[in-house]
């Protein structure tokens, strides 16, 4: 799907955010390192003013991401993915209510739980695969927060139906689109009010940047979100933002390669005797496959969740036996990562102890499989 300029996403990621095409202009954008800007007289909304308010390097990145998400406004880059979550949560009034998926990014879960304990707002959790339950919970809520696919269980919400209903009832919605990226899913076009990204993951793509972003097509929401970024100081580092834009140049290639490998690996894992369950929306056997096929475009991402036929210790032995896969939290980099999610104490108890979350990178798929197959041999079946 092309953007408003008629360019397709894999062209936008390469051509967007470049300097003006004049003679002797640099091909790549500069890193603008400054804490303030020259100016005298009364400040206006168009003045840069101070480094906490704006930066040309931010704007290069923000413009590209806005185009990818089909937003009418540029993205707002912030200091981290969790800063993006917190920025959106700042819209919830004191005493309000947030609807949250039972399974979602752990940082988002802890953030809303902390806010609830502090008395800022209350939280209602719901299974996002149960559309009717989501809509019932959304009645009277101040914000519905969605992930699809969810982290780490890879559940798929019916975004078109949920977002159409919440928009009709005037309930604010936000979708964390980190797993899918705007190349595979564009929630704003499905009716979401706000989209967030942990830019740290696929967008930057090289495990060397911590960054987040918030997007909306609503000018009032955009102004409120930007005000929160400025006044709370949740601003991105300039060099990190430049690195993220450079990382996005290869986004389409990385998403295509890692997604193709993920589908291959998910199918092999589903047939492995040491595996009791695989969640990956690209498998036709997955409960979320047909929803994902209807609302995702060109792929299903590169995250696989695998439940092993063993306990927590056995799953840990598998992780420790891997050599090509890197044991680490996070995802979306060029390298393949693996993690037993319940090693985090804040992970919901509904996440199985033996669940491994795999983030498939861009290595040769046969090397990735050989490493997995060898490590899975450490699972003692029937013991």
VOBA-1610 file (N, C-alpha, C; in pm, whole numbers, padded with zeros to 5 digits, always signed):
BEGIN
Unk+00085-00119+00000Unk+00000+00000+00000Unk+00089+00125+00000Unk+00069+00213-00094Unk+00151+00333-00104Unk+00104+00440-00007Unk+00192+00540+00019Unk+00153+00650+00108Unk+00094+00763+00025Unk+00075+00880+00087Unk+00009+00990+00018Unk+00088+01043-00100Unk+00218+01012-00105Unk+00301+01055-00218Unk+00298+00955-00332Unk+00233+00840-00310Unk+00228+00736-00412Unk+00342+00637-00404Unk+00430+00653-00304Unk+00543+00562-00291Unk+00508+00447-00197Unk+00560+00331-00228Unk+00538+00213-00144Unk+00636+00214-00026Unk+00601+00141+00081Unk+00682+00148+00203Unk+00829+00116+00184Unk+00861+00015+00101Unk+01002-00021+00086Unk+01081+00086+00010Unk+01010+00178-00055Unk+01077+00294-00113Unk+01086+00408-00013Unk+00980+00426+00066Unk+00979+00533+00166Unk+01093+00517+00266Unk+01120+00394+00311Unk+01224+00376+00412Unk+01362+00411+00359Unk+01378+00405+00228Unk+01508+00438+00168Unk+01518+00586+00133Unk+01410+00643+00081Unk+01416+00780+00028Unk+01374+00887+00128Unk+01298+00850+00230Unk+01245+00950+00323Unk+01352+01009+00414Unk+01329+01132+00458Unk+01419+01196+00553Unk+01554+01232+00497Unk+01562+01249+00365Unk+01689+01287+00302Unk+01698+01440+00290Unk+01818+01495+00276Unk+01833+01639+00252Unk+01770+01681+00119Unk+01742+01808+00106Unk+01685+01860-00018Unk+01774+01824-00137Unk+01716+01779-00248Unk+01796+01733-00362Unk+01849+01848-00447Unk+01948+01918-00393Unk+02012+02027-00466Unk+02159+01991-00489Unk+02223+02062-00580Unk+02363+02033-00615Unk+02452+02037-00491Unk+02536+01934-00480Unk+02633+01919-00372Unk+02572+01897-00234Unk+02443+01870-00229Unk+02382+01835-00100Unk+02431+01696-00059Unk+02447+01672+00070Unk+02483+01537+00114Unk+02367+01442+00087Unk+02400+01316+00061Unk+02297+01217+00037Unk+02227+01179+00168Unk+02306+01169+00274Unk+02251+01130+00405Unk+02229+01253+00493Unk+02128+01250+00580Unk+02103+01364+00668Unk+02211+01378+00775Unk+02229+01499+00820Unk+02329+01526+00924Unk+02273+01496+01062Unk+02362+01476+01157Unk+02325+01470+01298Unk+02339+01612+01354Unk+02228+01668+01399Unk+02231+01804+01452Unk+02245+01796+01604Unk+02362+01828+01653Unk+02390+01823+01797Unk+02389+01965+01851Unk+02281+02002+01916Unk+02271+02135+01976Unk+02172+02130+02091Unk+02198+02212+02192Unk+02105+02221+02305Unk+02011+02339+02293Unk+02043+02433+02202Unk+01958+02550+02188Unk+01975+02611+02049Unk+01897+02713+02018Unk+01895+02774+01886Unk+01899+02926+01899Unk+01959+02991+01801Unk+01963+03136+01800Unk+01821+03194+01788Unk+01795+03302+01860Unk+01665+03366+01851Unk+01653+03480+01949Unk+01575+03580+01913Unk+01550+03694+02000Unk+01405+03737+01979Unk+01350+03803+02076Unk+01212+03848+02063Unk+01114+03745+02114Unk+00988+03773+02095Unk+00882+03688+02148Unk+00882+03552+02076Unk+00870+03445+02156Unk+00868+03310+02101Unk+00735+03283+02032Unk+00741+03211+01921Unk+00620+03168+01851Unk+00620+03016+01842Unk+00508+02960+01799Unk+00497+02815+01788Unk+00589+02757+01682Unk+00634+02840+01590Unk+00720+02790+01483Unk+00868+02798+01517Unk+00902+02862+01630Unk+01042+02872+01670Unk+01090+02740+01729Unk+01213+02703+01697Unk+01271+02585+01760Unk+01297+02609+01908Unk+01354+02725+01938Unk+01371+02768+02076Unk+01478+02695+02154Unk+01454+02568+02186Unk+01542+02497+02278Unk+01546+02351+02239Unk+01655+02284+02275Unk+01677+02146+02232Unk+01578+02045+02284Unk+01506+02079+02390Unk+01404+01989+02441Unk+01275+01998+02360Unk+01264+02100+02275Unk+01141+02122+02200Unk+01145+02062+02060Unk+01260+02069+01994Unk+01267+02020+01857Unk+01411+01998+01816Unk+01426+01923+01709Unk+01558+01899+01652Unk+01539+01851+01508Unk+01614+01903+01413Unk+01598+01860+01274Unk+01619+01710+01254Unk+01708+01650+01333Unk+01733+01507+01320Unk+01610+01427+01363Unk+01544+01471+01472Unk+01419+01406+01510Unk+01320+01410+01394Unk+01310+01528+01333Unk+01207+01548+01231Unk+01230+01463+01107Unk+01356+01437+01073Unk+01384+01346+00961Unk+01325+01209+00988Unk+01353+01156+01108Unk+01301+01025+01146Unk+01150+01026+01159Unk+01096+01128+01225Unk+00953+01135+01252Unk+00870+01143+01123Unk+00924+01212+01024Unk+00853+01222+00898Unk+00842+01089+00827Unk+00950+01012+00828Unk+00949+00881+00762Unk+00851+00787+00832Unk+00859+00781+00965Unk+00770+00690+01037Unk+00624+00732+01020Unk+00597+00861+01021Unk+00460+00907+00997Unk+00406+00861+00863Unk+00490+00868+00761Unk+00448+00822+00628Unk+00422+00672+00627Unk+00507+00596+00695Unk+00490+00451+00697Unk+00360+00411+00765Unk+00322+00483+00871Unk+00199+00450+00944Unk+00076+00516+00883Unk+00094+00588+00772Unk-00015+00659+00706Unk-00082+00758+00800Unk+00001+00825+00881Unk-00048+00930+00969Unk-00049+01062+00893Unk-00143+01148+00927Unk-00148+01281+00865Unk-00046+01375+00928Unk+00012+01333+01039Unk+00109+01414+01114Unk+00235+01332+01135Unk+00349+01398+01153Unk+00471+01322+01180Unk+00464+01251+01313Unk+00542+01145+01326Unk+00553+01077+01454Unk+00615+01171+01557Unk+00604+01134+01683Unk+00674+01203+01791Unk+00772+01103+01852Unk+00900+01126+01830Unk+01002+01038+01888Unk+01020+01070+02035Unk+01037+00966+02116Unk+01058+00982+02259Unk+01173+00894+02304Unk+01206+00902+02432Unk+01332+00845+02479Unk+01337+00692+02474Unk+01223+00624+02481Unk+01221+00479+02480Unk+01080+00432+02446Unk+01067+00302+02422Unk+00935+00248+02399Unk+00845+00268+02519Unk+00900+00250+02639Unk+00820+00269+02759Unk+00786+00416+02781Unk+00872+00507+02737Unk+00836+00648+02740Unk+00719+00677+02648Unk+00711+00605+02536Unk+00596+00619+02447Unk+00469+00572+02517Unk+00477+00460+02589Unk+00362+00410+02663Unk+00319+00512+02768Unk+00416+00562+02844Unk+00386+00659+02948Unk+00328+00788+02894Unk+00374+00830+02776Unk+00321+00950+02714Unk+00173+00934+02682Unk+00136+00818+02629Unk-00005+00793+02599Unk-00086+00784+02728Unk-00033+00718+02830Unk-00107+00704+02955Unk-00129+00839+03024Unk-00049+00938+02990Unk-00068+01072+03048Unk-00201+01133+03004Unk-00261+01079+02899Unk-00390+01130+02851Unk-00507+01084+02938Unk-00485+00980+03019Unk-00592+00925+03102Unk-00613+01015+03223Unk-00734+01062+03247Unk-00758+01151+03361Unk-00744+01077+03494Unk-00713+01151+03599Unk-00708+01093+03733Unk-00845+01035+03766Unk-00845+00912+03811Unk-00971+00844+03840Unk-01030+00772+03720Unk-00962+00778+03608Unk-01011+00714+03487Unk-00987+00564+03487Unk-01014+00502+03373Unk-01000+00356+03363Unk-00936+00319+03230Unk-00841+00226+03236Unk-00769+00176+03119Unk-00801+00029+03101Unk-00836-00010+02978Unk-00854-00151+02944Unk-00723-00201+02885Unk-00674-00312+02940Unk-00541-00362+02906Unk-00549-00510+02871Unk-00473-00558+02772Unk-00472-00702+02744Unk-00416-00782+02862Unk-00468-00902+02880Unk-00413-00992+02981Unk-00265-01015+02955Unk-00230-01033+02828Unk-00090-01048+02789Unk-00050-00928+02706Unk+00057-00864+02747Unk+00109-00747+02677Unk+00253-00728+02722Unk+00321-00636+02657Unk+00459-00605+02694Unk+00470-00583+02844Unk+00565-00651+02905Unk+00579-00649+03050Unk+00595-00507+03106Unk+00671-00423+03037Unk+00690-00286+03084Unk+00559-00209+03089Unk+00473-00230+02989Unk+00343-00165+02988Unk+00258-00213+03105Unk+00265-00343+03133Unk+00189-00399+03244Unk+00232-00340+03378Unk+00363-00331+03398Unk+00413-00277+03525Unk+00378-00129+03537Unk+00388-00056+03428Unk+00358+00087+03431Unk+00213+00112+03473Unk+00117+00038+03414Unk-00023+00063+03451Unk-00053+00012+03591Unk+00013-00096+03633Unk-00008-00144+03769Unk+00044-00042+03870Unk+00159+00018+03842Unk+00213+00123+03930Unk+00116+00241+03938Unk+00060+00280+03823Unk-00034+00393+03821Unk-00160+00359+03900Unk-00205+00234+03890Unk-00324+00194+03964Unk-00298+00196+04115Unk-00181+00146+04157Unk-00148+00147+04300Unk-00137+00289+04353Unk-00092+00381+04268Unk-00079+00521+04309Unk-00211+00596+04306Unk-00317+00530+04257Unk-00447+00592+04254Unk-00472+00682+04135Unk-00386+00672+04031Unk-00404+00758+03913Unk-00523+00713+03829Unk-00533+00581+03807Unk-00646+00527+03733Unk-00659+00379+03766Unk-00769+00319+03724Unk-00788+00176+03744Unk-00766+00102+03614Unk-00738-00028+03625Unk-00705-00110+03509Unk-00799-00229+03502Unk-00857-00251+03385Unk-00937-00370+03357Unk-00864-00454+03254Unk-00834-00580+03289Unk-00764-00666+03195Unk-00861-00758+03124Unk-00829-00786+02997Unk-00921-00863+02914Unk-00844-00943+02810Unk-00899-01057+02775Unk-00844-01140+02668Unk-00878-01073+02534Unk-00775-01026+02463Unk-00802-00950+02341Unk-00856-01035+02228Unk-00848-01167+02240Unk-00907-01251+02136Unk-01058-01262+02150Unk-01111-01223+02265Unk-01255-01226+02292Unk-01310-01087+02262Unk-01352-01065+02138Unk-01393-00932+02095Unk-01507-00878+02179Unk-01605-00961+02210Unk-01719-00914+02288Unk-01674-00871+02427Unk-01583-00947+02487Unk-01533-00911+02620Unk-01457-00778+02615Unk-01382-00756+02508Unk-01310-00628+02494Unk-01409-00513+02486Unk-01514-00529+02406Unk-01610-00421+02388Unk-01690-00395+02515Unk-01720-00500+02590Unk-01789-00481+02718Unk-01699-00406+02816Unk-01572-00443+02820Unk-01478-00375+02909Unk-01456-00230+02867Unk-01463-00205+02735Unk-01438-00070+02683Unk-01549+00028+02718Unk-01668-00024+02749Unk-01781+00064+02780Unk-01749+00151+02901Unk-01743+00281+02881Unk-01713+00374+02988Unk-01566+00391+03019Unk-01478+00323+02946Unk-01334+00336+02970Unk-01281+00466+02911Unk-01165+00508+02961Unk-01100+00628+02909Unk-00995+00596+02804Unk-00944+00473+02807Unk-00844+00431+02708Unk-00850+00280+02694Unk-00854+00233+02571Unk-00838+00091+02541Unk-00701+00073+02478Unk-00618-00006+02544Unk-00482-00032+02497Unk-00480-00171+02434Unk-00427-00181+02313Unk-00427-00308+02241Unk-00287-00344+02193Unk-00262-00473+02191Unk-00148-00528+02119Unk-00203-00639+02030Unk-00150-00649+01910Unk-00190-00757+01820Unk-00083-00771+01712Unk-00008-00882+01711Unk-00011-00991+01808Unk+00042-00946+01945Unk-00002-01019+02050Unk+00038-00980+02184Unk+00176-01036+02220Unk+00235-00975+02318Unk+00366-01014+02370Unk+00345-01081+02506Unk+00388-01205+02528Unk+00461-01292+02435Unk+00374-01404+02375Unk+00242-01400+02398Unk+00158-01515+02362Unk+00113-01513+02216Unk+00135-01402+02146Unk+00103-01390+02003Unk-00045-01412+01975Unk-00130-01363+02064Unk-00274-01364+02040Unk-00309-01251+01942Unk-00410-01273+01862Unk-00447-01177+01758Unk-00585-01120+01789Unk-00592-00989+01805Unk-00719-00920+01827Unk-00784-00887+01693Unk-00915-00879+01693Unk-00988-00835+01574Unk-00987-00682+01573Unk-00877-00626+01524Unk-00860-00481+01530Unk-00969-00405+01454Unk-01004-00443+01332Unk-01108-00365+01262Unk-01239-00356+01339Unk-01284-00469+01395Unk-01413-00466+01466Unk-01403-00389+01597Unk-01297-00413+01674Unk-01281-00344+01802Unk-01266-00194+01781Unk-01182-00155+01687Unk-01155-00013+01667Unk-01275+00060+01608Unk-01351-00007+01523Unk-01472+00056+01471Unk-01571+00082+01583Unk-01585-00013+01674Unk-01681+00002+01784Unk-01636+00108+01883Unk-01508+00109+01918Unk-01461+00209+02015Unk-01465+00350+01955Unk-01436+00361+01827Unk-01445+00493+01763Unk-01589+00543+01763Unk-01682+00454+01735Unk-01823+00493+01733Unk-01872+00538+01870Unk-01816+00478+01976Unk-01858+00513+02112Unk-01772+00623+02174Unk-01670+00669+02099Unk-01588+00780+02148Unk-01483+00741+02250Unk-01448+00612+02259Unk-01346+00567+02352Unk-01209+00575+02285Unk-01113+00636+02352Unk-00978+00651+02298Unk-00909+00516+02289Unk-00842+00490+02175Unk-00772+00364+02157Unk-00626+00387+02119Unk-00540+00299+02169Unk-00398+00302+02133Unk-00355+00160+02102Unk-00274+00144+01999Unk-00226+00011+01958Unk-00074+00012+01957Unk-00016-00082+02031Unk+00129-00103+02025Unk+00157-00187+01901Unk+00222-00127+01803Unk+00244-00193+01674Unk+00388-00240+01657Unk+00458-00258+01769Unk+00600-00293+01764Unk+00625-00424+01693Unk+00547-00529+01727Unk+00572-00661+01669Unk+00548-00661+01518Unk+00443-00596+01473Unk+00406-00604+01331Unk+00486-00509+01244Unk+00522-00394+01296Unk+00582-00282+01223Unk+00480-00227+01123Unk+00496-00102+01080Unk+00401-00047+00982Unk+00410-00111+00844Unk+00509-00195+00822Unk+00514-00265+00694Unk+00410-00376+00686Unk+00368-00428+00801Unk+00274-00539+00802Unk+00137-00501+00856Unk+00128-00391+00930Unk+00000-00355+00991Unk+00000-00205+01021Unk-00110-00138+00988Unk-00120+00007+01009Unk-00249+00037+01086Unk-00242+00033+01218Unk-00363+00048+01299Unk-00438+00179+01281Unk-00370+00286+01245Unk-00441+00413+01224Unk-00541+00399+01110Unk-00506+00324+01007Unk-00599+00306+00895Unk-00714+00213+00932Unk-00696+00137+01041Unk-00802+00047+01088Unk-00893+00116+01189Unk-00858+00239+01229Unk-00944+00314+01319Unk-00884+00350+01453Unk-00758+00314+01480Unk-00696+00350+01607Unk-00674+00501+01616Unk-00680+00553+01738Unk-00650+00694+01761Unk-00499+00718+01771Unk-00429+00622+01829Unk-00286+00639+01858Unk-00215+00507+01828Unk-00094+00516+01779Unk-00006+00401+01761Unk+00125+00429+01834Unk+00179+00328+01900Unk+00309+00343+01964Unk+00404+00237+01909Unk+00533+00270+01918Unk+00639+00178+01879Unk+00751+00182+01982Unk+00804+00065+02011Unk+00938+00061+02067Unk+01033+00060+01948Unk+01085+00177+01916Unk+01175+00192+01801Unk+01302+00109+01822Unk+01332+00083+01948Unk+01445-00002+01985Unk+01447-00132+01905Unk+01328-00182+01873Unk+01315-00314+01815Unk+01333-00311+01662Unk+01231-00341+01587Unk+01247-00360+01442Unk+01284-00232+01368Unk+01231-00118+01408Unk+01254+00002+01330Unk+01402+00038+01327Unk+01465+00043+01443Unk+01610+00068+01446Unk+01686-00057+01404Unk+01648-00171+01459Unk+01684-00300+01403Unk+01822-00356+01428Unk+01904-00291+01512Unk+02041-00341+01529Unk+02083-00355+01675Unk+01986-00352+01766Unk+02013-00373+01909Unk+02116-00276+01964Unk+02117-00153+01911Unk+02213-00055+01960Unk+02148+00079+01992Unk+02015+00084+01996Unk+01942+00207+02018Unk+01828+00179+02115Unk+01803+00272+02208Unk+01683+00270+02291Unk+01603+00393+02254Unk+01481+00372+02200Unk+01403+00483+02145Unk+01257+00439+02134Unk+01166+00535+02135Unk+01024+00506+02116Unk+00960+00609+02028Unk+00833+00587+01993Unk+00761+00683+01909Unk+00612+00669+01933Unk+00542+00782+01917Unk+00396+00789+01929Unk+00343+00855+01802Unk+00231+00804+01749Unk+00172+00861+01628Unk+00022+00877+01645Unk-00033+00979+01581Unk-00176+01001+01576Unk-00207+01088+01455Unk-00332+01083+01411Unk-00375+01172+01303Unk-00459+01287+01358Unk-00481+01290+01488Unk-00563+01392+01552Unk-00476+01509+01598Unk-00494+01629+01543Unk-00408+01742+01579Unk-00410+01776+01727Unk-00527+01765+01791Unk-00535+01796+01934Unk-00458+01695+02016Unk-00476+01566+01985Unk-00400+01463+02055Unk-00251+01481+02032Unk-00215+01511+01908Unk-00073+01529+01874Unk-00013+01642+01958Unk-00085+01753+01971Unk-00035+01867+02048Unk-00021+01830+02196Unk-00116+01754+02249Unk-00108+01714+02390Unk+00008+01618+02414Unk+00028+01526+02321Unk+00139+01432+02334Unk+00273+01503+02323Unk+00282+01597+02230Unk+00407+01672+02216Unk+00434+01756+02339Unk+00331+01818+02395Unk+00347+01897+02518Unk+00401+01810+02631Unk+00347+01688+02642Unk+00395+01599+02747Unk+00541+01565+02726Unk+00579+01538+02601Unk+00720+01507+02572Unk+00810+01624+02612Unk+00770+01744+02577Unk+00853+01862+02603Unk+00864+01891+02753Unk+00751+01892+02821Unk+00750+01934+02961Unk+00804+01826+03054Unk+00784+01700+03018Unk+00835+01591+03102Unk+00975+01548+03061Unk+01027+01604+02953Unk+01165+01577+02914Unk+01188+01437+02861Unk+01082+01374+02808Unk+01097+01238+02757Unk+01148+01240+02613Unk+01253+01315+02590Unk+01299+01341+02454Unk+01401+01237+02408Unk+01409+01212+02278Unk+01506+01116+02228Unk+01645+01178+02217Unk+01746+01096+02228Unk+01880+01142+02198Unk+01895+01165+02048Unk+01966+01270+02011Unk+01978+01304+01870Unk+02053+01196+01793Unk+02163+01148+01849Unk+02241+01047+01777Unk+02163+00916+01767Unk+02090+00880+01874Unk+02009+00759+01869Unk+01901+00770+01760Unk+01844+00888+01746Unk+01740+00906+01644Unk+01800+00894+01505Unk+01918+00947+01486Unk+01986+00934+01357Unk+02016+00788+01327Unk+02062+00714+01429Unk+02087+00571+01410Unk+01959+00495+01375Unk+01848+00535+01438Unk+01721+00469+01409Unk+01679+00493+01265Unk+01698+00615+01216Unk+01664+00642+01077Unk+01754+00562+00983Unk+01880+00554+01016Unk+01971+00473+00933Unk+01929+00326+00937Unk+01888+00278+01054Unk+01843+00140+01064Unk+01719+00114+00982Unk+01630+00213+00973Unk+01507+00194+00896Unk+01531+00180+00747Unk+01646+00221+00700Unk+01674+00207+00556Unk+01663+00062+00509Unk+01693-00031+00598Unk+01689-00174+00561Unk+01568-00245+00621Unk+01472-00170+00674Unk+01359-00232+00743Unk+01286-00332+00655Unk+01256-00296+00533Unk+01178-00387+00449Unk+01254-00516+00421Unk+01385-00506+00401Unk+01464-00626+00376Unk+01469-00714+00500Unk+01487-00653+00617Unk+01496-00731+00740Unk+01363-00797+00775Unk+01254-00722+00760Unk+01122-00778+00791Unk+01089-00894+00698Unk+01121-00878+00571Unk+01093-00985+00475Unk+01176-01109+00506Unk+01306-01091+00529Unk+01395-01206+00552Unk+01361-01277+00683Unk+01346-01201+00790Unk+01321-01264+00920Unk+01183-01327+00924Unk+01085-01266+00858Unk+00951-01324+00855Unk+00946-01454+00779Unk+01018-01460+00667Unk+01023-01583+00588Unk+01088-01696+00670Unk+01196-01663+00740Unk+01262-01763+00823Unk+01174-01805+00940Unk+01101-01709+00998Unk+01015-01741+01112Unk+00907-01840+01072Unk+00846-01821+00956Unk+00742-01914+00911Unk+00799-02054+00892Unk+00918-02061+00836Unk+00985-02190+00815Unk+01013-02257+00949Unk+01071-02181+01042Unk+01107-02237+01172Unk+00984-02276+01253Unk+00878-02195+01246Unk+00756-02227+01320Unk+00698-02360+01274Unk+00699-02384+01145Unk+00647-02510+01092Unk+00731-02629+01140Unk+00862-02613+01140Unk+00948-02722+01186Unk+00930-02746+01336Unk+00921-02638+01412Unk+00904-02651+01557Unk+00772-02718+01591Unk+00668-02690+01515Unk+00537-02749+01541Unk+00540-02901+01528Unk+00634-02951+01451Unk+00644-03096+01430Unk+00749-03161+01521Unk+00813-03084+01606Unk+00921-03137+01688Unk+00865-03206+01813Unk+00914-03325+01848Unk+00860-03397+01964Unk+00883-03327+02098Unk+00981-03238+02107Unk+01008-03167+02233Unk+00921-03044+02251Unk+00836-03015+02152Unk+00752-02895+02153Unk+00606-02935+02171Unk+00538-02873+02267Unk+00396-02903+02288Unk+00305-02802+02219Unk+00352-02682+02194Unk+00268-02582+02129Unk+00354-02474+02066Unk+00315-02430+01949Unk+00379-02318+01881Unk+00273-02212+01854Unk+00304-02089+01888Unk+00217-01978+01850Unk+00292-01892+01748Unk+00235-01885+01629Unk+00286-01799+01522Unk+00171-01775+01426Unk+00127-01652+01406Unk+00008-01626+01325Unk+00019-01670+01180Unk+00139-01692+01132Unk+00155-01736+00995Unk+00120-01881+00971Unk+00112-01961+01077Unk+00072-02101+01062Unk-00079-02109+01048Unk-00126-02184+00951Unk-00271-02197+00932Unk-00337-02264+01051Unk-00260-02338+01129Unk-00313-02405+01249Unk-00323-02311+01368Unk-00267-02192+01358Unk-00267-02099+01471Unk-00407-02041+01490Unk-00455-02027+01615Unk-00589-01973+01638Unk-00610-01833+01582Unk-00503-01756+01569Unk-00518-01619+01520Unk-00488-01602+01373Unk-00466-01714+01301Unk-00418-01702+01164Unk-00513-01625+01073Unk-00640-01660+01076Unk-00731-01600+00978Unk-00757-01453+01008Unk-00760-01417+01136Unk-00768-01274+01170Unk-00644-01201+01120Unk-00528-01259+01148Unk-00403-01194+01107Unk-00397-01181+00956Unk-00439-01283+00884Unk-00437-01278+00738Unk-00526-01167+00684Unk-00635-01138+00756Unk-00729-01036+00710Unk-00681-00895+00739Unk-00603-00875+00846Unk-00567-00738+00884Unk-00419-00707+00876Unk-00336-00806+00853Unk-00194-00781+00831Unk-00167-00789+00682Unk-00058-00726+00641Unk-00034-00708+00498Unk+00108-00750+00463Unk+00122-00866+00401Unk+00252-00906+00350Unk+00337-00988+00443Unk+00281-01034+00553Unk+00360-01118+00643Unk+00301-01118+00782Unk+00364-01197+00870Unk+00312-01218+01005Unk+00414-01187+01113Unk+00525-01126+01076Unk+00627-01092+01174Unk+00727-01203+01194Unk+00814-01182+01291Unk+00925-01276+01312Unk+00942-01316+01457Unk+00832-01313+01533Unk+00833-01361+01671Unk+00758-01494+01676Unk+00818-01592+01741Unk+00756-01723+01762Unk+00757-01751+01912Unk+00645-01799+01964Unk+00642-01845+02103Unk+00627-01996+02103Unk+00712-02062+02180Unk+00718-02208+02180Unk+00707-02258+02323Unk+00612-02349+02346Unk+00602-02416+02475Unk+00668-02553+02462Unk+00759-02581+02554Unk+00835-02705+02548Unk+00775-02812+02639Unk+00801-02936+02605Unk+00754-03050+02684Unk+00848-03075+02801Unk+00860-02974+02886Unk+00952-02981+02999Unk+00911-02875+03100Unk+00987-02860+03206Unk+00959-02759+03307Unk+01050-02638+03287Unk+01049-02547+03383Unk+01130-02425+03371Unk+01278-02457+03360Unk+01324-02553+03441Unk+01467-02588+03438Unk+01504-02648+03303Unk+01416-02732+03249Unk+01445-02792+03119Unk+01448-02688+03010Unk+01355-02592+03015Unk+01354-02485+02916Unk+01481-02401+02927Unk+01527-02381+03051Unk+01649-02304+03070Unk+01770-02377+03013Unk+01770-02510+03024Unk+01879-02587+02966Unk+01882-02572+02814Unk+01765-02566+02753Unk+01760-02546+02608Unk+01821-02411+02572Unk+01784-02309+02644Unk+01838-02175+02617Unk+01990-02176+02630Unk+02039-02239+02735Unk+02183-02238+02760Unk+02260-02324+02660Unk+02191-02418+02596Unk+02258-02505+02498Unk+02271-02439+02361Unk+02196-02332+02338Unk+02200-02266+02208Unk+02331-02191+02188Unk+02380-02190+02065Unk+02505-02123+02032Unk+02488-02011+01929Unk+02403-02033+01829Unk+02379-01929+01729Unk+02278-01828+01781Unk+02175-01876+01848Unk+02076-01788+01909Unk+02136-01724+02034Unk+02108-01597+02052Unk+02160-01523+02168Unk+02055-01517+02278Unk+02089-01563+02400Unk+01994-01551+02509Unk+01992-01406+02562Unk+01881-01338+02539Unk+01870-01198+02580Unk+01725-01154+02569Unk+01690-01054+02648Unk+01559-00993+02631Unk+01566-00900+02510Unk+01453-00844+02473Unk+01438-00759+02354Unk+01416-00846+02231Unk+01404-00779+02118Unk+01367-00848+01993Unk+01387-00753+01877Unk+01371-00804+01756Unk+01369-00719+01638Unk+01503-00678+01582Unk+01613-00732+01635Unk+01744-00700+01580Unk+01782-00795+01468Unk+01898-00772+01408Unk+01943-00859+01300Unk+01983-00996+01352Unk+02016-01006+01481Unk+02054-01133+01540Unk+01932-01200+01601Unk+01931-01332+01602Unk+01820-01407+01660Unk+01839-01416+01811Unk+01731-01383+01883Unk+01733-01383+02029Unk+01634-01484+02083Unk+01662-01536+02202Unk+01574-01632+02266Unk+01566-01597+02414Unk+01446-01617+02472Unk+01430-01588+02614Unk+01317-01671+02673Unk+01342-01727+02791Unk+01233-01786+02869Unk+01167-01672+02944Unk+01045-01638+02903Unk+00984-01515+02952Unk+00952-01518+03101Unk+00924-01633+03158Unk+00888-01636+03299Unk+01009-01617+03390Unk+01127-01598+03333Unk+01240-01561+03419Unk+01219-01421+03476Unk+01130-01343+03414Unk+01092-01212+03467Unk+00980-01231+03569Unk+00999-01182+03690Unk+00902-01203+03797Unk+00768-01134+03769Unk+00771-01029+03687Unk+00648-00954+03660Unk+00568-01012+03544Unk+00619-01116+03480Unk+00545-01176+03369Unk+00421-01246+03425Unk+00304-01234+03362Unk+00182-01295+03416Unk+00196-01445+03435Unk+00130-01496+03538Unk+00135-01639+03567Unk+00071-01723+03457Unk-00009-01660+03371Unk-00071-01732+03259Unk+00027-01760+03146Unk+00147-01704+03153Unk+00252-01737+03057Unk+00321-01865+03107Unk+00321-01972+03029Unk+00378-02099+03076Unk+00525-02087+03113Unk+00563-02164+03216Unk+00703-02163+03262Unk+00799-02209+03154Unk+00753-02296+03065Unk+00843-02352+02963Unk+00837-02276+02831Unk+00769-02160+02830Unk+00755-02085+02705Unk+00885-02011+02671Unk+00931-02030+02549Unk+01044-01956+02496Unk+00992-01859+02390Unk+01033-01734+02399Unk+01000-01638+02293Unk+01121-01626+02202Unk+01100-01654+02075Unk+01207-01648+01976Unk+01188-01524+01890Unk+01294-01445+01878Unk+01297-01334+01784Unk+01391-01373+01671Unk+01334-01402+01556Unk+01412-01455+01445Unk+01483-01340+01373Unk+01613-01355+01356Unk+01693-01253+01288Unk+01712-01285+01141Unk+01826-01243+01088Unk+01848-01257+00944Unk+01958-01356+00911Unk+01998-01439+01009Unk+02099-01541+00980Unk+02042-01646+00884Unk+02128-01733+00838Unk+02083-01844+00752Unk+01988-01933+00832Unk+01871-01960+00774Unk+01769-02032+00847Unk+01812-02174+00881Unk+01895-02235+00798Unk+01940-02371+00827Unk+02032-02374+00948Unk+02114-02272+00965Unk+02198-02263+01084Unk+02114-02241+01209Unk+02011-02158+01196Unk+01922-02135+01310Unk+01851-02263+01349Unk+01803-02338+01250Unk+01732-02462+01281Unk+01826-02567+01340Unk+01944-02581+01285Unk+02038-02681+01338Unk+02068-02653+01484Unk+02083-02527+01520Unk+02111-02489+01659Unk+01991-02522+01749Unk+01870-02489+01702Unk+01750-02520+01779Unk+01733-02670+01797Unk+01746-02742+01689Unk+01724-02887+01693Unk+01821-02954+01789Unk+01946-02911+01786Unk+02046-02968+01877Unk+02013-02934+02022Unk+01973-02810+02049Unk+01942-02770+02186Unk+01816-02840+02237Unk+01718-02860+02150Unk+01594-02927+02191Unk+01618-03072+02226Unk+01726-03129+02182Unk+01759-03266+02216Unk+01789-03281+02365Unk+01810-03169+02434Unk+01836-03176+02578Unk+01708-03197+02658Unk+01590-03181+02593Unk+01463-03203+02660Unk+01441-03353+02680Unk+01424-03395+02803Unk+01407-03536+02833Unk+01257-03568+02830Unk+01215-03625+02719Unk+01074-03652+02699Unk+01028-03764+02791Unk+00909-03745+02849Unk+00851-03848+02934Unk+00908-03855+03072Unk+01000-03765+03105Unk+01060-03770+03240Unk+00979-03689+03336
//
